């Protein structure tokens, strides 16, 4: 199975997610947060650096729970402006 290459926007969205998680982690170690979320430190490192721009939903949910971040807030922070425009038009 061949994976479709990511668009520049998808890569940017992954970098934004990683930056938000890294900021929320603050002074806590990557190993501590990863262990609490049940993921490997390498997985968290890849997400935070944007090398894993499309992490699995349950991975993001587990990290959000450990970092006390609301999932809807994370999603909203990772939405493109034209996505917001489309949502507003359909409301």
PyMOL Python script that loads the backbone (N, CA, C, O; Angstrom):
from pymol import cmd

cmd.read_pdbstr("""\
ATOM      1  N   UNK A   1       0.835  -1.171   0.000  1.00  0.00           N
ATOM      2  CA  UNK A   1       0.000   0.000   0.000  1.00  0.00           C
ATOM      3  C   UNK A   1       0.889   1.247   0.000  1.00  0.00           C
ATOM      4  O   UNK A   1       1.766   1.399   0.850  1.00  0.00           O
ATOM      5  N   UNK A   2       0.651   2.118  -0.951  1.00  0.00           N
ATOM      6  CA  UNK A   2       1.433   3.335  -1.086  1.00  0.00           C
ATOM      7  C   UNK A   2       0.704   4.478  -0.384  1.00  0.00           C
ATOM      8  O   UNK A   2      -0.487   4.701  -0.603  1.00  0.00           O
ATOM      9  N   UNK A   3       1.423   5.179   0.441  1.00  0.00           N
ATOM     10  CA  UNK A   3       0.827   6.293   1.174  1.00  0.00           C
ATOM     11  C   UNK A   3       0.920   7.562   0.332  1.00  0.00           C
ATOM     12  O   UNK A   3       1.967   7.860  -0.244  1.00  0.00           O
ATOM     13  N   UNK A   4      -0.168   8.296   0.267  1.00  0.00           N
ATOM     14  CA  UNK A   4      -0.195   9.553  -0.459  1.00  0.00           C
ATOM     15  C   UNK A   4       0.700  10.558   0.252  1.00  0.00           C
ATOM     16  O   UNK A   4       0.608  10.715   1.470  1.00  0.00           O
ATOM     17  N   UNK A   5       1.566  11.240  -0.495  1.00  0.00           N
ATOM     18  CA  UNK A   5       2.437  12.232   0.157  1.00  0.00           C
ATOM     19  C   UNK A   5       1.613  13.329   0.837  1.00  0.00           C
ATOM     20  O   UNK A   5       0.539  13.707   0.369  1.00  0.00           O
ATOM     21  N   UNK A   6       2.139  13.816   1.931  1.00  0.00           N
ATOM     22  CA  UNK A   6       1.462  14.886   2.650  1.00  0.00           C
ATOM     23  C   UNK A   6       1.628  16.212   1.920  1.00  0.00           C
ATOM     24  O   UNK A   6       2.648  16.468   1.280  1.00  0.00           O
ATOM     25  N   UNK A   7       0.618  17.032   2.031  1.00  0.00           N
ATOM     26  CA  UNK A   7       0.699  18.370   1.452  1.00  0.00           C
ATOM     27  C   UNK A   7       1.519  19.261   2.378  1.00  0.00           C
ATOM     28  O   UNK A   7       1.719  18.930   3.546  1.00  0.00           O
ATOM     29  N   UNK A   8       1.992  20.387   1.860  1.00  0.00           N
ATOM     30  CA  UNK A   8       2.701  21.317   2.746  1.00  0.00           C
ATOM     31  C   UNK A   8       1.836  21.735   3.936  1.00  0.00           C
ATOM     32  O   UNK A   8       2.345  21.885   5.047  1.00  0.00           O
ATOM     33  N   UNK A   9       0.531  21.924   3.713  1.00  0.00           N
ATOM     34  CA  UNK A   9      -0.360  22.297   4.815  1.00  0.00           C
ATOM     35  C   UNK A   9      -0.412  21.203   5.872  1.00  0.00           C
ATOM     36  O   UNK A   9      -0.384  21.498   7.067  1.00  0.00           O
ATOM     37  N   UNK A  10      -0.488  19.945   5.449  1.00  0.00           N
ATOM     38  CA  UNK A  10      -0.543  18.841   6.413  1.00  0.00           C
ATOM     39  C   UNK A  10       0.735  18.776   7.239  1.00  0.00           C
ATOM     40  O   UNK A  10       0.691  18.499   8.438  1.00  0.00           O
ATOM     41  N   UNK A  11       1.865  19.030   6.602  1.00  0.00           N
ATOM     42  CA  UNK A  11       3.132  19.058   7.355  1.00  0.00           C
ATOM     43  C   UNK A  11       3.154  20.226   8.338  1.00  0.00           C
ATOM     44  O   UNK A  11       3.612  20.084   9.472  1.00  0.00           O
ATOM     45  N   UNK A  12       2.652  21.391   7.890  1.00  0.00           N
ATOM     46  CA  UNK A  12       2.605  22.564   8.755  1.00  0.00           C
ATOM     47  C   UNK A  12       1.674  22.323   9.946  1.00  0.00           C
ATOM     48  O   UNK A  12       1.983  22.712  11.072  1.00  0.00           O
ATOM     49  N   UNK A  13       0.545  21.685   9.689  1.00  0.00           N
ATOM     50  CA  UNK A  13      -0.398  21.376  10.765  1.00  0.00           C
ATOM     51  C   UNK A  13       0.266  20.466  11.804  1.00  0.00           C
ATOM     52  O   UNK A  13       0.084  20.659  13.006  1.00  0.00           O
ATOM     53  N   UNK A  14       1.030  19.480  11.342  1.00  0.00           N
ATOM     54  CA  UNK A  14       1.747  18.597  12.257  1.00  0.00           C
ATOM     55  C   UNK A  14       2.780  19.336  13.081  1.00  0.00           C
ATOM     56  O   UNK A  14       2.959  19.052  14.266  1.00  0.00           O
ATOM     57  N   UNK A  15       3.461  20.285  12.458  1.00  0.00           N
ATOM     58  CA  UNK A  15       4.442  21.087  13.195  1.00  0.00           C
ATOM     59  C   UNK A  15       3.745  21.947  14.242  1.00  0.00           C
ATOM     60  O   UNK A  15       4.261  22.125  15.345  1.00  0.00           O
ATOM     61  N   UNK A  16       2.581  22.479  13.901  1.00  0.00           N
ATOM     62  CA  UNK A  16       1.816  23.299  14.846  1.00  0.00           C
ATOM     63  C   UNK A  16       1.367  22.455  16.042  1.00  0.00           C
ATOM     64  O   UNK A  16       1.469  22.889  17.190  1.00  0.00           O
ATOM     65  N   UNK A  17       0.873  21.251  15.764  1.00  0.00           N
ATOM     66  CA  UNK A  17       0.460  20.347  16.843  1.00  0.00           C
ATOM     67  C   UNK A  17       1.649  20.043  17.745  1.00  0.00           C
ATOM     68  O   UNK A  17       1.534  20.092  18.970  1.00  0.00           O
ATOM     69  N   UNK A  18       2.777  19.732  17.148  1.00  0.00           N
ATOM     70  CA  UNK A  18       3.977  19.432  17.930  1.00  0.00           C
ATOM     71  C   UNK A  18       4.396  20.592  18.811  1.00  0.00           C
ATOM     72  O   UNK A  18       4.774  20.395  19.966  1.00  0.00           O
ATOM     73  N   UNK A  19       4.333  21.801  18.274  1.00  0.00           N
ATOM     74  CA  UNK A  19       4.708  22.979  19.047  1.00  0.00           C
ATOM     75  C   UNK A  19       3.757  23.188  20.223  1.00  0.00           C
ATOM     76  O   UNK A  19       4.188  23.553  21.317  1.00  0.00           O
ATOM     77  N   UNK A  20       2.473  22.957  19.998  1.00  0.00           N
ATOM     78  CA  UNK A  20       1.493  23.100  21.080  1.00  0.00           C
ATOM     79  C   UNK A  20       1.743  22.083  22.191  1.00  0.00           C
ATOM     80  O   UNK A  20       1.668  22.417  23.373  1.00  0.00           O
ATOM     81  N   UNK A  21       2.037  20.851  21.810  1.00  0.00           N
ATOM     82  CA  UNK A  21       2.306  19.814  22.809  1.00  0.00           C
ATOM     83  C   UNK A  21       3.594  20.111  23.570  1.00  0.00           C
ATOM     84  O   UNK A  21       3.660  19.945  24.788  1.00  0.00           O
ATOM     85  N   UNK A  22       4.612  20.551  22.843  1.00  0.00           N
ATOM     86  CA  UNK A  22       5.898  20.874  23.484  1.00  0.00           C
ATOM     87  C   UNK A  22       5.719  22.018  24.478  1.00  0.00           C
ATOM     88  O   UNK A  22       6.260  21.981  25.583  1.00  0.00           O
ATOM     89  N   UNK A  23       4.953  23.036  24.076  1.00  0.00           N
ATOM     90  CA  UNK A  23       4.704  24.168  24.966  1.00  0.00           C
ATOM     91  C   UNK A  23       3.931  23.732  26.206  1.00  0.00           C
ATOM     92  O   UNK A  23       4.241  24.168  27.315  1.00  0.00           O
ATOM     93  N   UNK A  24       2.938  22.884  26.027  1.00  0.00           N
ATOM     94  CA  UNK A  24       2.131  22.407  27.159  1.00  0.00           C
ATOM     95  C   UNK A  24       2.959  21.529  28.095  1.00  0.00           C
ATOM     96  O   UNK A  24       2.715  21.495  29.302  1.00  0.00           O
ATOM     97  N   UNK A  25       3.928  20.827  27.539  1.00  0.00           N
ATOM     98  CA  UNK A  25       4.778  19.954  28.361  1.00  0.00           C
ATOM     99  C   UNK A  25       5.610  20.780  29.326  1.00  0.00           C
ATOM    100  O   UNK A  25       5.926  20.327  30.426  1.00  0.00           O
ATOM    101  N   UNK A  26       5.966  21.997  28.915  1.00  0.00           N
ATOM    102  CA  UNK A  26       6.720  22.902  29.786  1.00  0.00           C
ATOM    103  C   UNK A  26       8.006  22.277  30.288  1.00  0.00           C
ATOM    104  O   UNK A  26       8.827  21.810  29.499  1.00  0.00           O
ATOM    105  N   UNK A  27       8.179  22.270  31.595  1.00  0.00           N
ATOM    106  CA  UNK A  27       9.397  21.749  32.197  1.00  0.00           C
ATOM    107  C   UNK A  27       9.404  20.250  32.433  1.00  0.00           C
ATOM    108  O   UNK A  27      10.411  19.690  32.866  1.00  0.00           O
ATOM    109  N   UNK A  28       8.271  19.593  32.146  1.00  0.00           N
ATOM    110  CA  UNK A  28       8.225  18.137  32.335  1.00  0.00           C
ATOM    111  C   UNK A  28       9.088  17.461  31.272  1.00  0.00           C
ATOM    112  O   UNK A  28       9.171  17.931  30.138  1.00  0.00           O
ATOM    113  N   UNK A  29       9.712  16.383  31.638  1.00  0.00           N
ATOM    114  CA  UNK A  29      10.567  15.693  30.679  1.00  0.00           C
ATOM    115  C   UNK A  29       9.726  14.951  29.645  1.00  0.00           C
ATOM    116  O   UNK A  29       8.593  14.544  29.905  1.00  0.00           O
ATOM    117  N   UNK A  30      10.310  14.792  28.485  1.00  0.00           N
ATOM    118  CA  UNK A  30       9.655  14.062  27.408  1.00  0.00           C
ATOM    119  C   UNK A  30       9.367  12.627  27.837  1.00  0.00           C
ATOM    120  O   UNK A  30       8.306  12.085  27.529  1.00  0.00           O
ATOM    121  N   UNK A  31      10.304  12.016  28.544  1.00  0.00           N
ATOM    122  CA  UNK A  31      10.147  10.636  29.003  1.00  0.00           C
ATOM    123  C   UNK A  31       8.986  10.524  29.994  1.00  0.00           C
ATOM    124  O   UNK A  31       8.202   9.577  29.929  1.00  0.00           O
ATOM    125  N   UNK A  32       8.879  11.485  30.905  1.00  0.00           N
ATOM    126  CA  UNK A  32       7.806  11.477  31.899  1.00  0.00           C
ATOM    127  C   UNK A  32       6.432  11.590  31.234  1.00  0.00           C
ATOM    128  O   UNK A  32       5.521  10.829  31.559  1.00  0.00           O
ATOM    129  N   UNK A  33       6.283  12.525  30.316  1.00  0.00           N
ATOM    130  CA  UNK A  33       4.997  12.741  29.653  1.00  0.00           C
ATOM    131  C   UNK A  33       4.646  11.549  28.773  1.00  0.00           C
ATOM    132  O   UNK A  33       3.507  11.083  28.783  1.00  0.00           O
ATOM    133  N   UNK A  34       5.607  11.059  28.020  1.00  0.00           N
ATOM    134  CA  UNK A  34       5.363   9.916  27.141  1.00  0.00           C
ATOM    135  C   UNK A  34       4.929   8.695  27.952  1.00  0.00           C
ATOM    136  O   UNK A  34       3.974   8.011  27.583  1.00  0.00           O
ATOM    137  N   UNK A  35       5.621   8.425  29.042  1.00  0.00           N
ATOM    138  CA  UNK A  35       5.274   7.269  29.871  1.00  0.00           C
ATOM    139  C   UNK A  35       3.867   7.411  30.443  1.00  0.00           C
ATOM    140  O   UNK A  35       3.105   6.444  30.459  1.00  0.00           O
ATOM    141  N   UNK A  36       3.518   8.607  30.912  1.00  0.00           N
ATOM    142  CA  UNK A  36       2.192   8.831  31.480  1.00  0.00           C
ATOM    143  C   UNK A  36       1.098   8.647  30.430  1.00  0.00           C
ATOM    144  O   UNK A  36      -0.015   8.230  30.750  1.00  0.00           O
ATOM    145  N   UNK A  37       1.428   8.964  29.164  1.00  0.00           N
ATOM    146  CA  UNK A  37       0.456   8.823  28.077  1.00  0.00           C
ATOM    147  C   UNK A  37       0.451   7.422  27.469  1.00  0.00           C
ATOM    148  O   UNK A  37      -0.432   7.090  26.679  1.00  0.00           O
ATOM    149  N   UNK A  38       1.429   6.606  27.832  1.00  0.00           N
ATOM    150  CA  UNK A  38       1.495   5.254  27.295  1.00  0.00           C
ATOM    151  C   UNK A  38       2.065   5.179  25.896  1.00  0.00           C
ATOM    152  O   UNK A  38       1.745   4.264  25.137  1.00  0.00           O
ATOM    153  N   UNK A  39       2.915   6.144  25.546  1.00  0.00           N
ATOM    154  CA  UNK A  39       3.591   6.130  24.247  1.00  0.00           C
ATOM    155  C   UNK A  39       5.090   6.180  24.489  1.00  0.00           C
ATOM    156  O   UNK A  39       5.536   6.495  25.593  1.00  0.00           O
ATOM    157  N   UNK A  40       5.851   5.877  23.482  1.00  0.00           N
ATOM    158  CA  UNK A  40       7.301   5.926  23.648  1.00  0.00           C
ATOM    159  C   UNK A  40       7.780   7.371  23.574  1.00  0.00           C
ATOM    160  O   UNK A  40       7.137   8.226  22.964  1.00  0.00           O
ATOM    161  N   UNK A  41       8.923   7.623  24.208  1.00  0.00           N
ATOM    162  CA  UNK A  41       9.517   8.956  24.149  1.00  0.00           C
ATOM    163  C   UNK A  41       9.859   9.307  22.702  1.00  0.00           C
ATOM    164  O   UNK A  41       9.764  10.470  22.309  1.00  0.00           O
ATOM    165  N   UNK A  42      10.252   8.325  21.918  1.00  0.00           N
ATOM    166  CA  UNK A  42      10.575   8.570  20.507  1.00  0.00           C
ATOM    167  C   UNK A  42       9.338   9.005  19.728  1.00  0.00           C
ATOM    168  O   UNK A  42       9.428   9.867  18.854  1.00  0.00           O
ATOM    169  N   UNK A  43       8.188   8.415  20.037  1.00  0.00           N
ATOM    170  CA  UNK A  43       6.944   8.837  19.381  1.00  0.00           C
ATOM    171  C   UNK A  43       6.641  10.284  19.730  1.00  0.00           C
ATOM    172  O   UNK A  43       6.311  11.074  18.846  1.00  0.00           O
ATOM    173  N   UNK A  44       6.745  10.642  20.997  1.00  0.00           N
ATOM    174  CA  UNK A  44       6.499  12.019  21.402  1.00  0.00           C
ATOM    175  C   UNK A  44       7.509  12.950  20.740  1.00  0.00           C
ATOM    176  O   UNK A  44       7.137  14.032  20.286  1.00  0.00           O
ATOM    177  N   UNK A  45       8.770  12.555  20.678  1.00  0.00           N
ATOM    178  CA  UNK A  45       9.804  13.370  20.041  1.00  0.00           C
ATOM    179  C   UNK A  45       9.449  13.620  18.574  1.00  0.00           C
ATOM    180  O   UNK A  45       9.574  14.744  18.087  1.00  0.00           O
ATOM    181  N   UNK A  46       9.010  12.579  17.872  1.00  0.00           N
ATOM    182  CA  UNK A  46       8.651  12.731  16.461  1.00  0.00           C
ATOM    183  C   UNK A  46       7.452  13.658  16.285  1.00  0.00           C
ATOM    184  O   UNK A  46       7.422  14.460  15.352  1.00  0.00           O
ATOM    185  N   UNK A  47       6.478  13.555  17.163  1.00  0.00           N
ATOM    186  CA  UNK A  47       5.306  14.431  17.069  1.00  0.00           C
ATOM    187  C   UNK A  47       5.719  15.877  17.350  1.00  0.00           C
ATOM    188  O   UNK A  47       5.349  16.787  16.608  1.00  0.00           O
ATOM    189  N   UNK A  48       6.478  16.083  18.412  1.00  0.00           N
ATOM    190  CA  UNK A  48       6.873  17.442  18.787  1.00  0.00           C
ATOM    191  C   UNK A  48       7.741  18.109  17.730  1.00  0.00           C
ATOM    192  O   UNK A  48       7.696  19.330  17.585  1.00  0.00           O
ATOM    193  N   UNK A  49       8.517  17.348  17.001  1.00  0.00           N
ATOM    194  CA  UNK A  49       9.401  17.936  15.990  1.00  0.00           C
ATOM    195  C   UNK A  49       8.761  17.981  14.606  1.00  0.00           C
ATOM    196  O   UNK A  49       9.363  18.492  13.661  1.00  0.00           O
ATOM    197  N   UNK A  50       7.548  17.452  14.482  1.00  0.00           N
ATOM    198  CA  UNK A  50       6.868  17.467  13.197  1.00  0.00           C
ATOM    199  C   UNK A  50       7.249  16.333  12.276  1.00  0.00           C
ATOM    200  O   UNK A  50       6.787  16.287  11.136  1.00  0.00           O
ATOM    201  N   UNK A  51       8.082  15.412  12.738  1.00  0.00           N
ATOM    202  CA  UNK A  51       8.477  14.267  11.910  1.00  0.00           C
ATOM    203  C   UNK A  51       7.373  13.229  11.825  1.00  0.00           C
ATOM    204  O   UNK A  51       7.421  12.350  10.965  1.00  0.00           O
ATOM    205  N   UNK A  52       6.371  13.312  12.707  1.00  0.00           N
ATOM    206  CA  UNK A  52       5.185  12.455  12.653  1.00  0.00           C
ATOM    207  C   UNK A  52       3.989  13.407  12.597  1.00  0.00           C
ATOM    208  O   UNK A  52       3.305  13.603  13.602  1.00  0.00           O
ATOM    209  N   UNK A  53       3.735  14.002  11.423  1.00  0.00           N
ATOM    210  CA  UNK A  53       2.728  15.060  11.328  1.00  0.00           C
ATOM    211  C   UNK A  53       1.278  14.588  11.405  1.00  0.00           C
ATOM    212  O   UNK A  53       0.372  15.408  11.546  1.00  0.00           O
ATOM    213  N   UNK A  54       1.050  13.292  11.314  1.00  0.00           N
ATOM    214  CA  UNK A  54      -0.320  12.778  11.387  1.00  0.00           C
ATOM    215  C   UNK A  54      -0.411  11.646  12.407  1.00  0.00           C
ATOM    216  O   UNK A  54      -0.672  10.499  12.043  1.00  0.00           O
ATOM    217  N   UNK A  55      -0.197  11.966  13.681  1.00  0.00           N
ATOM    218  CA  UNK A  55      -0.252  10.910  14.705  1.00  0.00           C
ATOM    219  C   UNK A  55      -1.665  10.366  14.852  1.00  0.00           C
ATOM    220  O   UNK A  55      -2.640  11.027  14.495  1.00  0.00           O
ATOM    221  N   UNK A  56      -1.758   9.173  15.372  1.00  0.00           N
ATOM    222  CA  UNK A  56      -3.052   8.528  15.584  1.00  0.00           C
ATOM    223  C   UNK A  56      -3.870   9.327  16.598  1.00  0.00           C
ATOM    224  O   UNK A  56      -3.329   9.936  17.521  1.00  0.00           O
ATOM    225  N   UNK A  57      -5.178   9.306  16.400  1.00  0.00           N
ATOM    226  CA  UNK A  57      -6.086  10.044  17.273  1.00  0.00           C
ATOM    227  C   UNK A  57      -5.878   9.677  18.738  1.00  0.00           C
ATOM    228  O   UNK A  57      -5.776  10.566  19.584  1.00  0.00           O
ATOM    229  N   UNK A  58      -5.815   8.387  19.051  1.00  0.00           N
ATOM    230  CA  UNK A  58      -5.707   7.980  20.445  1.00  0.00           C
ATOM    231  C   UNK A  58      -4.363   8.352  21.052  1.00  0.00           C
ATOM    232  O   UNK A  58      -4.267   8.518  22.268  1.00  0.00           O
ATOM    233  N   UNK A  59      -3.328   8.486  20.239  1.00  0.00           N
ATOM    234  CA  UNK A  59      -2.044   8.982  20.730  1.00  0.00           C
ATOM    235  C   UNK A  59      -2.186  10.441  21.129  1.00  0.00           C
ATOM    236  O   UNK A  59      -1.738  10.845  22.202  1.00  0.00           O
ATOM    237  N   UNK A  60      -2.808  11.228  20.268  1.00  0.00           N
ATOM    238  CA  UNK A  60      -3.014  12.648  20.574  1.00  0.00           C
ATOM    239  C   UNK A  60      -3.933  12.797  21.786  1.00  0.00           C
ATOM    240  O   UNK A  60      -3.687  13.635  22.653  1.00  0.00           O
ATOM    241  N   UNK A  61      -4.982  11.994  21.847  1.00  0.00           N
ATOM    242  CA  UNK A  61      -5.919  12.065  22.971  1.00  0.00           C
ATOM    243  C   UNK A  61      -5.209  11.742  24.287  1.00  0.00           C
ATOM    244  O   UNK A  61      -5.442  12.413  25.293  1.00  0.00           O
ATOM    245  N   UNK A  62      -4.358  10.735  24.289  1.00  0.00           N
ATOM    246  CA  UNK A  62      -3.633  10.358  25.511  1.00  0.00           C
ATOM    247  C   UNK A  62      -2.674  11.471  25.937  1.00  0.00           C
ATOM    248  O   UNK A  62      -2.581  11.794  27.121  1.00  0.00           O
ATOM    249  N   UNK A  63      -1.969  12.049  24.981  1.00  0.00           N
ATOM    250  CA  UNK A  63      -1.057  13.145  25.305  1.00  0.00           C
ATOM    251  C   UNK A  63      -1.825  14.361  25.810  1.00  0.00           C
ATOM    252  O   UNK A  63      -1.407  15.013  26.767  1.00  0.00           O
ATOM    253  N   UNK A  64      -2.946  14.663  25.166  1.00  0.00           N
ATOM    254  CA  UNK A  64      -3.767  15.803  25.588  1.00  0.00           C
ATOM    255  C   UNK A  64      -4.256  15.606  27.021  1.00  0.00           C
ATOM    256  O   UNK A  64      -4.264  16.551  27.810  1.00  0.00           O
ATOM    257  N   UNK A  65      -4.660  14.390  27.357  1.00  0.00           N
ATOM    258  CA  UNK A  65      -5.144  14.113  28.712  1.00  0.00           C
ATOM    259  C   UNK A  65      -4.038  14.326  29.735  1.00  0.00           C
ATOM    260  O   UNK A  65      -4.263  14.940  30.778  1.00  0.00           O
ATOM    261  N   UNK A  66      -2.854  13.827  29.443  1.00  0.00           N
ATOM    262  CA  UNK A  66      -1.721  13.963  30.374  1.00  0.00           C
ATOM    263  C   UNK A  66      -1.326  15.429  30.524  1.00  0.00           C
ATOM    264  O   UNK A  66      -0.947  15.870  31.609  1.00  0.00           O
ATOM    265  N   UNK A  67      -1.415  16.178  29.426  1.00  0.00           N
ATOM    266  CA  UNK A  67      -1.013  17.582  29.455  1.00  0.00           C
ATOM    267  C   UNK A  67      -2.158  18.528  29.812  1.00  0.00           C
ATOM    268  O   UNK A  67      -1.997  19.749  29.810  1.00  0.00           O
ATOM    269  N   UNK A  68      -3.316  17.942  30.118  1.00  0.00           N
ATOM    270  CA  UNK A  68      -4.503  18.718  30.494  1.00  0.00           C
ATOM    271  C   UNK A  68      -4.883  19.729  29.409  1.00  0.00           C
ATOM    272  O   UNK A  68      -5.169  20.893  29.690  1.00  0.00           O
ATOM    273  N   UNK A  69      -4.877  19.248  28.160  1.00  0.00           N
ATOM    274  CA  UNK A  69      -5.275  20.066  27.019  1.00  0.00           C
ATOM    275  C   UNK A  69      -6.602  19.554  26.478  1.00  0.00           C
ATOM    276  O   UNK A  69      -6.749  18.349  26.273  1.00  0.00           O
ATOM    277  N   UNK A  70      -7.564  20.425  26.243  1.00  0.00           N
ATOM    278  CA  UNK A  70      -8.819  19.971  25.643  1.00  0.00           C
ATOM    279  C   UNK A  70      -8.606  19.632  24.170  1.00  0.00           C
ATOM    280  O   UNK A  70      -7.967  20.390  23.440  1.00  0.00           O
ATOM    281  N   UNK A  71      -9.138  18.504  23.741  1.00  0.00           N
ATOM    282  CA  UNK A  71      -8.974  18.089  22.345  1.00  0.00           C
ATOM    283  C   UNK A  71      -9.569  19.109  21.382  1.00  0.00           C
ATOM    284  O   UNK A  71      -8.995  19.367  20.325  1.00  0.00           O
ATOM    285  N   UNK A  72     -10.706  19.687  21.735  1.00  0.00           N
ATOM    286  CA  UNK A  72     -11.301  20.662  20.824  1.00  0.00           C
ATOM    287  C   UNK A  72     -10.417  21.893  20.678  1.00  0.00           C
ATOM    288  O   UNK A  72     -10.381  22.507  19.612  1.00  0.00           O
ATOM    289  N   UNK A  73      -9.716  22.255  21.723  1.00  0.00           N
ATOM    290  CA  UNK A  73      -8.775  23.375  21.649  1.00  0.00           C
ATOM    291  C   UNK A  73      -7.595  23.060  20.753  1.00  0.00           C
ATOM    292  O   UNK A  73      -7.160  23.905  19.970  1.00  0.00           O
ATOM    293  N   UNK A  74      -7.077  21.845  20.865  1.00  0.00           N
ATOM    294  CA  UNK A  74      -5.986  21.433  19.979  1.00  0.00           C
ATOM    295  C   UNK A  74      -6.438  21.434  18.529  1.00  0.00           C
ATOM    296  O   UNK A  74      -5.733  21.926  17.648  1.00  0.00           O
ATOM    297  N   UNK A  75      -7.611  20.883  18.289  1.00  0.00           N
ATOM    298  CA  UNK A  75      -8.133  20.827  16.912  1.00  0.00           C
ATOM    299  C   UNK A  75      -8.321  22.229  16.358  1.00  0.00           C
ATOM    300  O   UNK A  75      -7.953  22.501  15.215  1.00  0.00           O
ATOM    301  N   UNK A  76      -8.887  23.115  17.156  1.00  0.00           N
ATOM    302  CA  UNK A  76      -9.124  24.482  16.695  1.00  0.00           C
ATOM    303  C   UNK A  76      -7.819  25.198  16.373  1.00  0.00           C
ATOM    304  O   UNK A  76      -7.759  25.994  15.436  1.00  0.00           O
ATOM    305  N   UNK A  77      -6.782  24.921  17.142  1.00  0.00           N
ATOM    306  CA  UNK A  77      -5.490  25.565  16.924  1.00  0.00           C
ATOM    307  C   UNK A  77      -4.784  25.037  15.676  1.00  0.00           C
ATOM    308  O   UNK A  77      -3.836  25.652  15.188  1.00  0.00           O
ATOM    309  N   UNK A  78      -5.242  23.915  15.168  1.00  0.00           N
ATOM    310  CA  UNK A  78      -4.592  23.294  14.013  1.00  0.00           C
ATOM    311  C   UNK A  78      -5.456  23.357  12.762  1.00  0.00           C
ATOM    312  O   UNK A  78      -5.259  22.570  11.836  1.00  0.00           O
ATOM    313  N   UNK A  79      -6.413  24.285  12.723  1.00  0.00           N
ATOM    314  CA  UNK A  79      -7.307  24.416  11.576  1.00  0.00           C
ATOM    315  C   UNK A  79      -6.822  25.555  10.695  1.00  0.00           C
ATOM    316  O   UNK A  79      -6.371  26.592  11.181  1.00  0.00           O
ATOM    317  N   UNK A  80      -6.923  25.343   9.398  1.00  0.00           N
ATOM    318  CA  UNK A  80      -6.567  26.366   8.422  1.00  0.00           C
ATOM    319  C   UNK A  80      -7.627  27.450   8.381  1.00  0.00           C
ATOM    320  O   UNK A  80      -8.794  27.184   8.673  1.00  0.00           O
ATOM    321  N   UNK A  81      -7.247  28.649   8.030  1.00  0.00           N
ATOM    322  CA  UNK A  81      -8.201  29.755   7.928  1.00  0.00           C
ATOM    323  C   UNK A  81      -9.326  29.448   6.954  1.00  0.00           C
ATOM    324  O   UNK A  81     -10.480  29.769   7.238  1.00  0.00           O
ATOM    325  N   UNK A  82      -9.024  28.833   5.807  1.00  0.00           N
ATOM    326  CA  UNK A  82     -10.099  28.553   4.849  1.00  0.00           C
ATOM    327  C   UNK A  82     -11.025  27.453   5.368  1.00  0.00           C
ATOM    328  O   UNK A  82     -12.187  27.392   4.966  1.00  0.00           O
ATOM    329  N   UNK A  83     -10.526  26.573   6.264  1.00  0.00           N
ATOM    330  CA  UNK A  83     -11.396  25.596   6.910  1.00  0.00           C
ATOM    331  C   UNK A  83     -12.405  26.312   7.796  1.00  0.00           C
ATOM    332  O   UNK A  83     -13.577  25.940   7.841  1.00  0.00           O
ATOM    333  N   UNK A  84     -11.940  27.347   8.505  1.00  0.00           N
ATOM    334  CA  UNK A  84     -12.829  28.118   9.362  1.00  0.00           C
ATOM    335  C   UNK A  84     -13.885  28.833   8.516  1.00  0.00           C
ATOM    336  O   UNK A  84     -15.053  28.897   8.898  1.00  0.00           O
ATOM    337  N   UNK A  85     -13.469  29.370   7.363  1.00  0.00           N
ATOM    338  CA  UNK A  85     -14.401  30.053   6.479  1.00  0.00           C
ATOM    339  C   UNK A  85     -15.484  29.099   5.996  1.00  0.00           C
ATOM    340  O   UNK A  85     -16.658  29.467   5.946  1.00  0.00           O
ATOM    341  N   UNK A  86     -15.096  27.863   5.636  1.00  0.00           N
ATOM    342  CA  UNK A  86     -16.068  26.870   5.174  1.00  0.00           C
ATOM    343  C   UNK A  86     -17.055  26.511   6.268  1.00  0.00           C
ATOM    344  O   UNK A  86     -18.249  26.372   6.006  1.00  0.00           O
ATOM    345  N   UNK A  87     -16.558  26.356   7.520  1.00  0.00           N
ATOM    346  CA  UNK A  87     -17.443  26.022   8.632  1.00  0.00           C
ATOM    347  C   UNK A  87     -18.445  27.152   8.877  1.00  0.00           C
ATOM    348  O   UNK A  87     -19.623  26.901   9.134  1.00  0.00           O
ATOM    349  N   UNK A  88     -17.971  28.388   8.794  1.00  0.00           N
ATOM    350  CA  UNK A  88     -18.851  29.524   9.036  1.00  0.00           C
ATOM    351  C   UNK A  88     -19.933  29.612   7.977  1.00  0.00           C
ATOM    352  O   UNK A  88     -21.071  29.970   8.281  1.00  0.00           O
ATOM    353  N   UNK A  89     -19.594  29.288   6.733  1.00  0.00           N
ATOM    354  CA  UNK A  89     -20.583  29.337   5.649  1.00  0.00           C
ATOM    355  C   UNK A  89     -21.623  28.237   5.775  1.00  0.00           C
ATOM    356  O   UNK A  89     -22.766  28.419   5.356  1.00  0.00           O
ATOM    357  N   UNK A  90     -21.250  27.111   6.342  1.00  0.00           N
ATOM    358  CA  UNK A  90     -22.197  26.003   6.441  1.00  0.00           C
ATOM    359  C   UNK A  90     -23.075  26.101   7.684  1.00  0.00           C
ATOM    360  O   UNK A  90     -24.029  25.337   7.827  1.00  0.00           O
ATOM    361  N   UNK A  91     -22.767  27.024   8.578  1.00  0.00           N
ATOM    362  CA  UNK A  91     -23.553  27.171   9.823  1.00  0.00           C
ATOM    363  C   UNK A  91     -24.831  27.953   9.599  1.00  0.00           C
ATOM    364  O   UNK A  91     -25.599  28.163  10.538  1.00  0.00           O
TER     365      UNK A  91
END
""", "prot")
cmd.dss("prot")
cmd.show_as("cartoon", "prot")
cmd.util.cbc("prot")
cmd.orient("prot")
